[in-house]
Amino acid sequence: MTNALESRLELLTESAINELSNISRGIEKEGLRVGSNHFISQTNHPEALGHALTHPQITTDYSEALMELITPVSSSLDALLGDLSDVHAYVQNNLGDEVLWAGSMPCRINGNESIRIAEFGDSNLGKLKYVYRKGLDVRYGRIMQSIAGLHYNFSLSDDFWLHWQQALNDKQALQDFKSEQYFSLIRNFRRHSWLLMYLFGASPAADQSFLPDGGHPLMSFDDKGTWYLPYATSLRMGDLGYHSHAQSSLSVCFNSLENFTHTLEEAINTPYPAYEALGVEKDGEYFQLNTNILQIENEYYSSIRPKRTAGSNEKPIHALQQRGVEYIEVRCLDLNPFLPLGINASQVRFLDAFLVYCLVDDCPVISTEECQQIEWNFDTVVNRGREPGLKVKTKEGDALLSEQGVNLLDDIEKVASMLARSEAKGQNLQGGGESKALYQAAIAEQRSKLLQPELTPSACVLSVMRDESLSWPEFVGELSFKHQYTSQKQCDTGAVDEKYGAMAEESFLKEQALKSADLSEFSEFMTQYLS
């Protein structure tokens, strides 16, 4: 363990450690609706699932087929996964002949136009969301937007922050301290996120229909149109995924809230010549919100984001500027196609330990040179993470990925022990043996992947595909229908249908109320929102 980490862990009082049982978590899980032929759905968002604009748990992301399932925030891990399981079951029970795709890389796609842009109705807010997505289409194309992932939201209680602030002898206003500390967490996350790509990356292959016609770095896997990289962990997070030449000019290394919001606000207000040449409307129809580097801050692609719940019609960046960071959103996680929910309790426990470690460890600001090193490590592990003898860059020089990963796990394990103690005390578990065993198992599972790369999800995906002579669509398709059957079988259908049926009805009423409250034409609404 590093001396810096050891000394900072000693600052955590028993009261602060106890508050770690009150971690607030939320999950946003994306997934394509897909037909039995493994092609992306062309149907409308099912009416039984409610209105995509106003439903709190069932919505769409970029496309009409790309569903997003959202859990309520919870400090209970069991409740978190229970909520995700229930909303899964309700959705899967109302998809007819379709299925929720279990992989991050998409099913078969019949060209750009086969990906229908999500529609949110004719309220001003609904139109704004549609035009924003039209803008993504003209800037990047729709195919890139067909990728799915899982976002993990994480925050700590104010009582924890008060104890931690006192331990650090910090005299700022509490919210300023929280924002500063969340940015410390984010910087360390970026330093070490290559480890998450290695451990949880599950998208080493893609179908031919997803790939650009002008060439790509992938190799042919079979004669069925599957392409791959032999040691890749997450093609979703590489250049085939969310990549933008316009955004490459942005230098965002997350050294402070002020730096972050200033950089993004500048991008939102700086014209980009290629987008200027397109304009914003044709024949009276808007097809992008503006011609700047970013239409809005959500267009900035990042593996992690600082977040603040925004009010009605409030821009997220303004919410951050005015009220500081409320939670962080981890955005680099692939769906694990072997798991019915794409994630399980063991991974959540590891993520919590990883994120708390990123918070409590020493965290200097990131220099331009280190920023480049961080990006190199991330990109290299995404494309070559399981390559024998692969090295990552550290401040002490190059180090074997496996050795550096084990060293990180040694440190993370110390934090996991504290989380186990806190969980046991929070649940009044005698001795805490069960919690300790669960956290130890979560760490041991990840350690085994560093010692045996063939145990990583990305390696397992390729192994099953190769052993069973399955293409990417066949492999994910089989698992998708299997998960759907399992979900439907295990679900308490009556209670789930009643709960989500009522939510669906209410969402339509909310959308009508929102539309009735519109007091201006869309062009005026859009101008006010972007100002």
WOWO-V255686 format. One record per residue. N is the residue number from 0. RES is the residue in three letters. PHI is phi in degrees with one decimal (NA if undefined). OMEGA is omega in radians with two decimals (NA if undefined). NEAR is the number of other C-alpha atoms within 8 Angstrom. Layout:
[[N & RES & PHI & OMEGA & NEAR] [N & RES & PHI & OMEGA & NEAR]]
This chain:
[[0 & MET & NA & 3.10 & 7] [1 & THR & -68.3 & 3.12 & 5] [2 & ASN & -59.9 & -3.13 & 6] [3 & ALA & -62.5 & 3.13 & 8] [4 & LEU & -64.9 & -3.12 & 12] [5 & GLU & -59.3 & -3.11 & 9] [6 & SER & -68.6 & -3.14 & 8] [7 & ARG & -74.2 & 3.07 & 11] [8 & LEU & -63.0 & 3.13 & 9] [9 & GLU & -67.7 & 3.11 & 7] [10 & LEU & -76.0 & -3.11 & 9] [11 & LEU & -73.9 & 3.12 & 12] [12 & THR & -73.0 & 3.11 & 9] [13 & GLU & -60.1 & 3.12 & 6] [14 & SER & -65.0 & 3.12 & 9] [15 & ALA & -66.0 & 3.13 & 12] [16 & ILE & -62.2 & 3.13 & 13] [17 & ASN & -60.3 & -3.12 & 12] [18 & GLU & -69.9 & 3.10 & 12] [19 & LEU & -67.9 & 3.05 & 12] [20 & SER & -74.1 & -3.11 & 11] [21 & ASN & -105.4 & 3.03 & 9] [22 & ILE & -57.5 & 3.07 & 11] [23 & SER & -96.3 & -3.07 & 13] [24 & ARG & -129.8 & 3.00 & 13] [25 & GLY & -148.4 & 3.13 & 13] [26 & ILE & -126.3 & 2.99 & 13] [27 & GLU & -120.3 & -3.04 & 11] [28 & LYS & -114.7 & 3.12 & 11] [29 & GLU & -93.2 & 3.08 & 12] [30 & GLY & -171.5 & -3.13 & 14] [31 & LEU & -77.1 & 2.90 & 14] [32 & ARG & -82.3 & -2.99 & 14] [33 & VAL & -134.3 & 3.08 & 15] [34 & GLY & -80.9 & -3.12 & 11] [35 & SER & -65.5 & 3.11 & 8] [36 & ASN & -88.6 & 3.11 & 5] [37 & HIS & 70.3 & 3.05 & 11] [38 & PHE & -99.3 & 3.14 & 11] [39 & ILE & -60.9 & -3.09 & 14] [40 & SER & -66.0 & 3.05 & 10] [41 & GLN & -109.6 & -3.07 & 8] [42 & THR & -88.3 & 3.09 & 7] [43 & ASN & -70.0 & 3.00 & 6] [44 & HIS & -53.5 & -3.04 & 8] [45 & PRO & -56.2 & -3.10 & 9] [46 & GLU & -60.5 & -3.13 & 6] [47 & ALA & -63.2 & -3.12 & 7] [48 & LEU & -88.7 & 3.10 & 13] [49 & GLY & 91.0 & -3.13 & 14] [50 & HIS & -91.3 & -3.04 & 13] [51 & ALA & -63.9 & -3.12 & 11] [52 & LEU & -75.3 & -2.92 & 10] [53 & THR & -121.4 & 3.10 & 10] [54 & HIS & -73.4 & -3.06 & 13] [55 & PRO & -73.5 & -3.06 & 7] [56 & GLN & -126.5 & -3.11 & 10] [57 & ILE & -128.4 & -3.13 & 13] [58 & THR & -142.0 & 3.06 & 13] [59 & THR & -123.9 & 3.13 & 12] [60 & ASP & -97.5 & -3.11 & 10] [61 & TYR & -75.7 & -3.01 & 10] [62 & SER & -107.5 & 3.10 & 14] [63 & GLU & -61.3 & -3.12 & 15] [64 & ALA & -91.0 & -3.07 & 17] [65 & LEU & -92.1 & -3.09 & 14] [66 & MET & -77.8 & 3.04 & 14] [67 & GLU & -132.1 & -3.12 & 13] [68 & LEU & -105.5 & -2.96 & 14] [69 & ILE & -121.2 & 3.07 & 12] [70 & THR & -90.0 & 2.92 & 11] [71 & PRO & -64.5 & 3.07 & 8] [72 & VAL & -69.2 & -3.09 & 8] [73 & SER & -146.9 & 3.02 & 10] [74 & SER & -96.1 & 3.10 & 11] [75 & SER & -104.7 & 3.13 & 8] [76 & LEU & -63.1 & 3.14 & 10] [77 & ASP & -63.1 & 3.13 & 7] [78 & ALA & -66.1 & 3.13 & 9] [79 & LEU & -57.7 & -3.10 & 16] [80 & LEU & -73.0 & 3.05 & 10] [81 & GLY & -65.1 & 3.10 & 8] [82 & ASP & -63.3 & 3.14 & 10] [83 & LEU & -64.3 & 3.12 & 13] [84 & SER & -65.0 & -3.12 & 10] [85 & ASP & -65.2 & -3.10 & 10] [86 & VAL & -68.2 & 3.02 & 13] [87 & HIS & -58.0 & -3.07 & 11] [88 & ALA & -61.6 & -3.13 & 13] [89 & TYR & -62.9 & 3.14 & 12] [90 & VAL & -62.0 & -3.07 & 9] [91 & GLN & -66.3 & 3.07 & 12] [92 & ASN & -75.3 & -3.07 & 8] [93 & ASN & -122.7 & 3.13 & 9] [94 & LEU & -102.4 & -3.14 & 10] [95 & GLY & 62.6 & -3.13 & 5] [96 & ASP & -86.6 & -3.10 & 6] [97 & GLU & -93.6 & -3.12 & 10] [98 & VAL & -140.5 & 3.07 & 13] [99 & LEU & -88.1 & -3.04 & 11] [100 & TRP & -64.7 & -3.01 & 13] [101 & ALA & -90.8 & -3.09 & 15] [102 & GLY & -108.8 & 3.10 & 14] [103 & SER & -76.7 & 3.07 & 15] [104 & MET & -74.7 & -2.91 & 12] [105 & PRO & -74.0 & 3.04 & 14] [106 & CYS & -73.4 & 3.08 & 12] [107 & ARG & -76.2 & -3.10 & 11] [108 & ILE & -125.8 & -3.14 & 12] [109 & ASN & -103.0 & 3.11 & 8] [110 & GLY & 85.7 & -3.06 & 8] [111 & ASN & -56.2 & -3.05 & 9] [112 & GLU & -71.9 & 3.13 & 7] [113 & SER & -76.9 & 3.10 & 9] [114 & ILE & -98.8 & -3.09 & 15] [115 & ARG & -73.7 & 3.09 & 9] [116 & ILE & -67.9 & -3.10 & 10] [117 & ALA & -61.5 & 3.13 & 12] [118 & GLU & -113.2 & -3.04 & 8] [119 & PHE & -125.3 & 3.11 & 12] [120 & GLY & 87.3 & -3.03 & 7] [121 & ASP & -108.0 & 2.92 & 8] [122 & SER & -72.0 & 3.13 & 11] [123 & ASN & -60.0 & 3.13 & 12] [124 & LEU & -65.7 & 3.09 & 8] [125 & GLY & -62.5 & 3.10 & 12] [126 & LYS & -65.2 & 3.13 & 12] [127 & LEU & -60.3 & 3.13 & 10] [128 & LYS & -63.4 & -3.14 & 9] [129 & TYR & -68.5 & -3.12 & 12] [130 & VAL & -64.1 & 3.09 & 12] [131 & TYR & -57.6 & 3.14 & 12] [132 & ARG & -71.1 & 3.01 & 12] [133 & LYS & -59.7 & 3.09 & 11] [134 & GLY & -62.9 & 3.08 & 12] [135 & LEU & -62.7 & 3.12 & 11] [136 & ASP & -62.8 & -3.08 & 9] [137 & VAL & -70.4 & -3.11 & 9] [138 & ARG & -87.7 & -2.99 & 7] [139 & TYR & -125.7 & -3.01 & 8] [140 & GLY & 85.4 & -3.07 & 10] [141 & ARG & -84.8 & -3.02 & 11] [142 & ILE & -62.0 & 3.11 & 10] [143 & MET & -59.2 & -3.07 & 10] [144 & GLN & -81.9 & -3.13 & 9] [145 & SER & -88.4 & 3.12 & 13] [146 & ILE & -73.2 & -3.14 & 11] [147 & ALA & -121.1 & 3.09 & 15] [148 & GLY & -146.3 & 3.12 & 13] [149 & LEU & -126.9 & 3.13 & 14] [150 & HIS & -104.0 & -3.09 & 12] [151 & TYR & -115.3 & -3.11 & 11] [152 & ASN & -97.7 & -2.96 & 12] [153 & PHE & -143.6 & 3.03 & 11] [154 & SER & -151.4 & 3.13 & 10] [155 & LEU & -112.1 & -3.04 & 11] [156 & SER & -72.6 & 3.08 & 10] [157 & ASP & -60.9 & 3.11 & 6] [158 & ASP & -63.8 & 3.06 & 8] [159 & PHE & -61.6 & -3.08 & 13] [160 & TRP & -62.7 & 3.10 & 11] [161 & LEU & -62.9 & 3.12 & 9] [162 & HIS & -64.8 & -3.12 & 12] [163 & TRP & -68.9 & 3.10 & 11] [164 & GLN & -63.8 & 3.12 & 12] [165 & GLN & -64.6 & -3.14 & 8] [166 & ALA & -63.6 & -3.14 & 10] [167 & LEU & -88.3 & 3.14 & 7] [168 & ASN & 55.3 & -3.12 & 6] [169 & ASP & -94.9 & -3.04 & 8] [170 & LYS & -111.8 & -3.13 & 5] [171 & GLN & -70.3 & 2.91 & 6] [172 & ALA & -60.8 & -3.01 & 6] [173 & LEU & -56.4 & -3.10 & 9] [174 & GLN & -65.0 & 3.09 & 9] [175 & ASP & -63.3 & 3.10 & 9] [176 & PHE & -63.3 & 3.13 & 11] [177 & LYS & -59.8 & -3.14 & 11] [178 & SER & -60.9 & 3.13 & 12] [179 & GLU & -61.3 & -3.11 & 10] [180 & GLN & -71.4 & 3.07 & 9] [181 & TYR & -62.9 & 3.09 & 13] [182 & PHE & -70.4 & 3.01 & 13] [183 & SER & -62.4 & 3.10 & 13] [184 & LEU & -57.5 & -3.10 & 14] [185 & ILE & -61.4 & -3.13 & 15] [186 & ARG & -63.6 & 3.11 & 15] [187 & ASN & -67.5 & 3.05 & 12] [188 & PHE & -57.7 & -3.12 & 10] [189 & ARG & -64.2 & 3.10 & 11] [190 & ARG & -62.3 & -2.98 & 8] [191 & HIS & -113.2 & -3.03 & 8] [192 & SER & -68.8 & 3.03 & 9] [193 & TRP & -57.2 & 3.13 & 12] [194 & LEU & -63.9 & 3.10 & 8] [195 & LEU & -63.9 & 3.12 & 10] [196 & MET & -63.8 & 3.12 & 16] [197 & TYR & -68.1 & -3.02 & 13] [198 & LEU & -74.4 & -2.98 & 11] [199 & PHE & -121.3 & 3.08 & 13] [200 & GLY & -59.0 & -3.05 & 17] [201 & ALA & -140.7 & -3.11 & 15] [202 & SER & -135.6 & -3.12 & 16] [203 & PRO & -87.7 & -3.06 & 16] [204 & ALA & -141.5 & -3.13 & 12] [205 & ALA & -151.8 & 3.08 & 13] [206 & ASP & -80.0 & 3.14 & 15] [207 & GLN & -52.1 & -3.06 & 8] [208 & SER & -65.9 & 3.12 & 9] [209 & PHE & -84.2 & -2.92 & 10] [210 & LEU & -83.1 & -3.13 & 9] [211 & PRO & -68.2 & 3.14 & 6] [212 & ASP & -71.5 & -3.03 & 4] [213 & GLY & -81.9 & 3.12 & 4] [214 & GLY & 106.4 & -3.12 & 5] [215 & HIS & -160.6 & -3.07 & 6] [216 & PRO & -86.1 & -3.03 & 5] [217 & LEU & -80.5 & 3.12 & 7] [218 & MET & -108.7 & 3.11 & 7] [219 & SER & -71.2 & -3.14 & 9] [220 & PHE & -94.1 & -3.08 & 8] [221 & ASP & -154.1 & 3.11 & 8] [222 & ASP & -99.7 & -3.13 & 6] [223 & LYS & -108.5 & 3.09 & 5] [224 & GLY & 92.9 & 3.06 & 11] [225 & THR & -98.6 & 3.12 & 14] [226 & TRP & -123.5 & -3.05 & 13] [227 & TYR & -159.8 & 2.89 & 12] [228 & LEU & -119.0 & -2.96 & 12] [229 & PRO & -60.2 & -3.12 & 6] [230 & TYR & -117.4 & -3.11 & 11] [231 & ALA & -68.7 & 3.06 & 16] [232 & THR & -109.9 & -3.04 & 20] [233 & SER & -149.2 & 3.08 & 15] [234 & LEU & -59.4 & 3.12 & 15] [235 & ARG & -56.4 & -3.08 & 13] [236 & MET & -94.7 & 3.11 & 11] [237 & GLY & -100.9 & -3.08 & 12] [238 & ASP & -66.8 & 3.09 & 8] [239 & LEU & -75.6 & -3.11 & 10] [240 & GLY & -95.1 & -3.04 & 10] [241 & TYR & -80.5 & -3.07 & 11] [242 & HIS & -134.1 & -3.08 & 8] [243 & SER & -144.8 & 3.09 & 7] [244 & HIS & -65.9 & 3.14 & 6] [245 & ALA & -62.1 & -3.10 & 7] [246 & GLN & -79.4 & -3.11 & 9] [247 & SER & -64.3 & 3.12 & 7] [248 & SER & -80.0 & -3.12 & 6] [249 & LEU & -78.8 & 3.10 & 7] [250 & SER & -111.3 & -3.10 & 6] [251 & VAL & -118.6 & 3.13 & 7] [252 & CYS & -111.7 & 2.93 & 8] [253 & PHE & 60.1 & 3.13 & 11] [254 & ASN & -84.2 & 3.07 & 11] [255 & SER & -164.7 & 3.08 & 8] [256 & LEU & -60.9 & -3.12 & 12] [257 & GLU & -62.1 & 3.13 & 7] [258 & ASN & -62.3 & -3.09 & 10] [259 & PHE & -64.0 & -3.08 & 12] [260 & THR & -67.7 & 3.12 & 11] [261 & HIS & -63.8 & -3.12 & 8] [262 & THR & -63.4 & -3.13 & 11] [263 & LEU & -69.4 & 3.14 & 10] [264 & GLU & -63.7 & 3.09 & 10] [265 & GLU & -63.6 & 3.14 & 8] [266 & ALA & -67.0 & 3.13 & 11] [267 & ILE & -67.8 & -3.08 & 12] [268 & ASN & -112.7 & -3.13 & 9] [269 & THR & -106.2 & 3.14 & 8] [270 & PRO & -60.8 & 3.08 & 9] [271 & TYR & -119.5 & -2.98 & 10] [272 & PRO & -50.8 & -3.10 & 7] [273 & ALA & -63.9 & 3.13 & 6] [274 & TYR & -79.5 & 3.06 & 12] [275 & GLU & -62.3 & -3.11 & 10] [276 & ALA & -65.3 & -3.14 & 6] [277 & LEU & -80.2 & -3.02 & 7] [278 & GLY & 81.4 & -3.11 & 9] [279 & VAL & -121.9 & -3.14 & 10] [280 & GLU & -150.4 & 3.10 & 9] [281 & LYS & -145.0 & -3.13 & 7] [282 & ASP & 54.2 & 3.08 & 4] [283 & GLY & 80.2 & -3.14 & 5] [284 & GLU & -109.9 & 3.09 & 6] [285 & TYR & -74.5 & 3.06 & 9] [286 & PHE & -126.7 & 2.86 & 12] [287 & GLN & -158.8 & -3.04 & 16] [288 & LEU & -73.6 & 3.11 & 12] [289 & ASN & -162.1 & -3.10 & 7] [290 & THR & -114.1 & -3.10 & 15] [291 & ASN & -91.4 & -3.11 & 13] [292 & ILE & -53.4 & 3.04 & 13] [293 & LEU & -122.5 & 3.02 & 12] [294 & GLN & -68.8 & 3.04 & 13] [295 & ILE & -142.4 & -3.03 & 7] [296 & GLU & -64.6 & -3.14 & 11] [297 & ASN & -64.6 & 3.14 & 5] [298 & GLU & -74.2 & 3.13 & 7] [299 & TYR & -72.6 & -3.11 & 8] [300 & TYR & -89.4 & -3.13 & 7] [301 & SER & -152.4 & -3.14 & 7] [302 & SER & -74.8 & 3.14 & 8] [303 & ILE & -153.5 & -3.13 & 11] [304 & ARG & -135.2 & 2.89 & 10] [305 & PRO & -79.5 & -3.03 & 12] [306 & LYS & -134.0 & 3.00 & 11] [307 & ARG & -145.2 & 3.11 & 12] [308 & THR & -59.6 & -3.11 & 7] [309 & ALA & -94.4 & 3.08 & 9] [310 & GLY & -78.1 & 3.14 & 6] [311 & SER & -59.2 & 3.13 & 4] [312 & ASN & 62.7 & 3.09 & 7] [313 & GLU & -93.8 & 3.10 & 9] [314 & LYS & -71.1 & 3.14 & 9] [315 & PRO & -54.6 & -3.11 & 11] [316 & ILE & -67.4 & 3.10 & 9] [317 & HIS & -70.3 & 3.09 & 8] [318 & ALA & -62.3 & 3.11 & 14] [319 & LEU & -64.3 & -3.11 & 12] [320 & GLN & -62.0 & -3.02 & 10] [321 & GLN & -85.4 & -3.03 & 6] [322 & ARG & -126.1 & 3.04 & 8] [323 & GLY & 77.1 & -3.06 & 13] [324 & VAL & -78.2 & 3.12 & 13] [325 & GLU & -103.6 & 3.14 & 10] [326 & TYR & -159.4 & 3.06 & 12] [327 & ILE & -116.8 & -3.11 & 14] [328 & GLU & -120.7 & 3.06 & 12] [329 & VAL & -83.4 & -2.95 & 11] [330 & ARG & -119.0 & -3.00 & 12] [331 & CYS & -101.0 & -3.05 & 12] [332 & LEU & -87.6 & 3.01 & 12] [333 & ASP & -74.8 & 2.90 & 16] [334 & LEU & -73.5 & 3.04 & 13] [335 & ASN & -85.1 & -3.03 & 14] [336 & PRO & -66.7 & 3.13 & 13] [337 & PHE & -79.1 & -3.07 & 7] [338 & LEU & -102.3 & -3.11 & 9] [339 & PRO & -56.2 & -3.14 & 11] [340 & LEU & -101.8 & -3.10 & 8] [341 & GLY & 83.0 & -3.11 & 12] [342 & ILE & -157.5 & 3.08 & 10] [343 & ASN & -138.2 & -3.04 & 9] [344 & ALA & -63.3 & 3.14 & 9] [345 & SER & -61.5 & 3.12 & 10] [346 & GLN & -66.6 & 3.11 & 9] [347 & VAL & -62.4 & 3.12 & 10] [348 & ARG & -60.9 & 3.11 & 11] [349 & PHE & -64.9 & 3.14 & 12] [350 & LEU & -60.1 & 3.11 & 8] [351 & ASP & -61.0 & 3.14 & 8] [352 & ALA & -63.9 & 3.13 & 13] [353 & PHE & -62.3 & -3.09 & 10] [354 & LEU & -70.2 & 3.09 & 10] [355 & VAL & -66.3 & 3.05 & 10] [356 & TYR & -59.0 & 3.13 & 11] [357 & CYS & -60.1 & 3.13 & 13] [358 & LEU & -74.2 & -2.97 & 12] [359 & VAL & -82.7 & 3.12 & 10] [360 & ASP & -70.7 & 3.10 & 11] [361 & ASP & -58.0 & -3.02 & 7] [362 & CYS & -142.9 & 3.04 & 8] [363 & PRO & -68.1 & 3.10 & 5] [364 & VAL & -66.0 & -3.07 & 6] [365 & ILE & -97.2 & 3.08 & 10] [366 & SER & -80.0 & 3.09 & 6] [367 & THR & -60.2 & 3.13 & 6] [368 & GLU & -64.4 & 3.14 & 6] [369 & GLU & -68.2 & 3.11 & 8] [370 & CYS & -57.5 & 3.11 & 10] [371 & GLN & -66.3 & 3.11 & 8] [372 & GLN & -65.2 & 3.12 & 9] [373 & ILE & -60.2 & -3.12 & 10] [374 & GLU & -66.0 & 3.11 & 8] [375 & TRP & -63.6 & -3.14 & 8] [376 & ASN & -59.2 & -3.09 & 11] [377 & PHE & -61.4 & -3.09 & 11] [378 & ASP & -63.1 & -3.12 & 10] [379 & THR & -65.9 & 3.14 & 9] [380 & VAL & -69.9 & 3.08 & 14] [381 & VAL & -59.0 & -3.04 & 17] [382 & ASN & -95.2 & -3.01 & 13] [383 & ARG & -138.9 & -2.93 & 13] [384 & GLY & -57.5 & -3.11 & 13] [385 & ARG & -98.1 & -3.14 & 11] [386 & GLU & -65.0 & -3.13 & 7] [387 & PRO & -56.3 & 3.10 & 4] [388 & GLY & 77.0 & -3.10 & 6] [389 & LEU & -62.1 & 3.12 & 10] [390 & LYS & -115.4 & 3.02 & 8] [391 & VAL & -114.6 & -3.10 & 10] [392 & LYS & -91.1 & 3.06 & 9] [393 & THR & -129.3 & 3.14 & 7] [394 & LYS & -66.6 & 3.10 & 4] [395 & GLU & -91.2 & -3.10 & 4] [396 & GLY & 121.4 & -3.13 & 6] [397 & ASP & -69.2 & 3.13 & 8] [398 & ALA & -141.4 & 3.08 & 10] [399 & LEU & -57.7 & 3.13 & 10] [400 & LEU & -55.2 & -3.09 & 10] [401 & SER & -61.8 & -3.13 & 8] [402 & GLU & -70.4 & 3.13 & 8] [403 & GLN & -65.0 & 3.10 & 10] [404 & GLY & -64.2 & 3.12 & 10] [405 & VAL & -63.7 & 3.10 & 10] [406 & ASN & -60.6 & 3.10 & 9] [407 & LEU & -63.4 & -3.14 & 8] [408 & LEU & -64.1 & 3.08 & 10] [409 & ASP & -60.1 & 3.11 & 9] [410 & ASP & -72.0 & -3.13 & 11] [411 & ILE & -62.3 & -3.13 & 11] [412 & GLU & -62.4 & 3.09 & 11] [413 & LYS & -63.3 & 3.10 & 8] [414 & VAL & -68.3 & 3.12 & 12] [415 & ALA & -59.8 & 3.10 & 14] [416 & SER & -63.4 & 3.09 & 11] [417 & MET & -66.3 & 3.12 & 9] [418 & LEU & -63.7 & 3.11 & 13] [419 & ALA & -63.5 & 3.13 & 13] [420 & ARG & -63.3 & -3.14 & 12] [421 & SER & -66.5 & -3.14 & 13] [422 & GLU & -62.0 & -3.12 & 13] [423 & ALA & -62.9 & -3.14 & 15] [424 & LYS & -68.8 & -3.14 & 10] [425 & GLY & -64.9 & -3.14 & 9] [426 & GLN & -102.1 & 3.14 & 6] [427 & ASN & 55.5 & 3.13 & 6] [428 & LEU & -87.0 & -3.12 & 8] [429 & GLN & -63.2 & 3.07 & 6] [430 & GLY & 79.0 & 3.11 & 5] [431 & GLY & 70.8 & -3.07 & 12] [432 & GLY & -61.9 & -3.10 & 8] [433 & GLU & -65.8 & 3.13 & 7] [434 & SER & -62.2 & 3.13 & 11] [435 & LYS & -59.6 & -3.13 & 11] [436 & ALA & -64.7 & -3.12 & 8] [437 & LEU & -67.0 & 3.11 & 10] [438 & TYR & -70.2 & 3.08 & 15] [439 & GLN & -61.7 & 3.12 & 11] [440 & ALA & -65.2 & 3.13 & 9] [441 & ALA & -62.3 & 3.12 & 12] [442 & ILE & -70.0 & -3.12 & 12] [443 & ALA & -61.5 & 3.12 & 8] [444 & GLU & -60.2 & -3.14 & 8] [445 & GLN & -73.9 & 3.11 & 9] [446 & ARG & -61.6 & -3.13 & 10] [447 & SER & -63.1 & 3.13 & 9] [448 & LYS & -68.5 & 3.11 & 12] [449 & LEU & -72.0 & 3.14 & 11] [450 & LEU & -82.0 & -3.13 & 7] [451 & GLN & -134.3 & -3.08 & 8] [452 & PRO & -54.8 & -3.13 & 9] [453 & GLU & -67.5 & 3.11 & 7] [454 & LEU & -89.1 & 3.13 & 9] [455 & THR & -67.4 & 3.12 & 13] [456 & PRO & -56.4 & -3.11 & 12] [457 & SER & -64.2 & 3.10 & 14] [458 & ALA & -69.0 & 3.14 & 12] [459 & CYS & -64.0 & 3.11 & 10] [460 & VAL & -58.4 & -3.11 & 11] [461 & LEU & -66.0 & -3.13 & 10] [462 & SER & -64.1 & -3.14 & 8] [463 & VAL & -65.7 & 3.13 & 10] [464 & MET & -59.8 & -3.12 & 12] [465 & ARG & -70.1 & -3.08 & 8] [466 & ASP & -66.5 & -3.08 & 7] [467 & GLU & -104.8 & 3.12 & 6] [468 & SER & 52.3 & -3.12 & 7] [469 & LEU & -107.9 & 2.96 & 11] [470 & SER & -76.2 & 3.09 & 12] [471 & TRP & -58.2 & 3.12 & 12] [472 & PRO & -61.7 & 3.13 & 11] [473 & GLU & -66.3 & -3.12 & 9] [474 & PHE & -61.7 & -3.11 & 10] [475 & VAL & -70.0 & 3.13 & 12] [476 & GLY & -60.1 & 3.12 & 11] [477 & GLU & -60.7 & 3.14 & 8] [478 & LEU & -66.8 & -3.12 & 11] [479 & SER & -62.0 & 3.13 & 13] [480 & PHE & -69.4 & 3.08 & 9] [481 & LYS & -64.0 & 3.13 & 8] [482 & HIS & -64.1 & 3.13 & 10] [483 & GLN & -62.3 & 3.14 & 13] [484 & TYR & -62.9 & 3.14 & 8] [485 & THR & -61.3 & -3.13 & 9] [486 & SER & -62.6 & -3.12 & 13] [487 & GLN & -66.0 & -3.11 & 11] [488 & LYS & -71.7 & -3.05 & 6] [489 & GLN & -87.2 & -3.00 & 6] [490 & CYS & -77.9 & 2.95 & 9] [491 & ASP & -80.8 & -2.93 & 6] [492 & THR & -55.5 & -3.08 & 8] [493 & GLY & -60.9 & -3.10 & 6] [494 & ALA & -66.6 & -3.12 & 7] [495 & VAL & -67.2 & 3.14 & 13] [496 & ASP & -61.9 & -3.14 & 9] [497 & GLU & -63.8 & -3.11 & 8] [498 & LYS & -63.5 & -3.03 & 8] [499 & TYR & -79.8 & 3.02 & 11] [500 & GLY & -63.8 & 3.11 & 10] [501 & ALA & -65.2 & 3.12 & 8] [502 & MET & -64.5 & 3.12 & 10] [503 & ALA & -63.9 & 3.12 & 13] [504 & GLU & -60.1 & -3.13 & 9] [505 & GLU & -64.7 & -3.12 & 10] [506 & SER & -64.1 & 3.10 & 14] [507 & PHE & -68.1 & 3.09 & 11] [508 & LEU & -64.7 & 3.13 & 8] [509 & LYS & -65.0 & 3.14 & 9] [510 & GLU & -65.4 & 3.11 & 12] [511 & GLN & -65.2 & 3.12 & 8] [512 & ALA & -64.6 & 3.12 & 8] [513 & LEU & -63.7 & 3.14 & 9] [514 & LYS & -66.4 & -3.13 & 10] [515 & SER & -67.3 & -3.10 & 6] [516 & ALA & -83.5 & 3.12 & 6] [517 & ASP & -64.8 & -3.08 & 9] [518 & LEU & -113.4 & -3.10 & 4] [519 & SER & -142.3 & 3.03 & 6] [520 & GLU & -69.1 & -3.06 & 8] [521 & PHE & -60.4 & -3.11 & 8] [522 & SER & -59.1 & 3.11 & 6] [523 & GLU & -68.8 & 3.12 & 8] [524 & PHE & -59.8 & -3.12 & 10] [525 & MET & -63.7 & 3.12 & 11] [526 & THR & -61.6 & 3.14 & 8] [527 & GLN & -65.3 & -3.12 & 7] [528 & TYR & -65.3 & -3.06 & 9] [529 & LEU & -81.7 & -3.08 & 7] [530 & SER & -76.0 & NA & 4]]
